């Protein structure tokens, strides 16, 4: 019986996928909030809560933005300085 338990424990982590959320998911959240706001999807008393959530998600995305974009801009600036 202990062998069965060990086998189940070994199989269980492999069969379960850990839920994950990506930066693209956060960007999609911002888009959903913006679209719903544009279409009048929120009541007035909900707007401050929605706005606070949008600000937090936006700040999170800005903080975790890949540094590739900053690195791509730097060579472009240095090329202009050389010209």
N, C-alpha and C positions, 0 to 999 in steps of 0.2 A: 504494500500500500504506500509506503514511503517513496518507492520508485515512481509510482503514478503521480504523486504530488510534485516530485522533482521535475518530471517530464512536463506537467501542466505549467509549472512556473517558468520553465525554459521556453515553452511555446508561447505563452501568453504575451510577453513583451514584444515578441516578433510579429504577432498578429495584430496588435493594436498600434495604430498610428497616432502619434502625439499631435493634438490640434496645434496648428501654427497660424500665424498671421504675418503678413509681409507688409513692406512699405507701400506696395501697390494697393493693398487692401485699405490702408489708411488714406491714400490718395482717393480711392473710390468713395470712402466715407465722406470726404470733403465735397466731392462732386454731388453725392446724393443730398447732402445738406443744402448745397447751393441751388440745386434744381428744385427741391421741395420749397425752399424759401422763395424762389422766383415764381413758382406756381401758386403761392399762397397756401402751402400745405400745413402751416402751423398757425395756431391761435396766438393772439397777442401775448397772453400770459406765459406762453411757452417759449417765446423768442429769446429771453435772456438765458434760459437753460441751454437752448440750442446754440446760441452764440458762444457761450462759455465752452461748450463741448467742441465747437468748431475751432475756437482759439487754441484749445489744448492739443487737438489733433494736428492743427497747422504747426504749432510750436514743436511738437514731436517730430513731424516730418522734416522741418527745417533743421533741427538738431541732428537728425540721423541721415541727412541728405548725403549721398555718396560723394566722396571727395574727387571723383573722376571729373565732374563738371568743373570744379575749381582748377584742376590740373590742366584741363583742355583749354581753359581761358587764358592761363598764364603764358603759354607759348605764343598765342595769338597776339598778346600785348607786347611781348618782347620782339616779335617780328616787325610790328609797326614801329617800335622805337628804333630799330636798326635801319629802317627805310628812310 
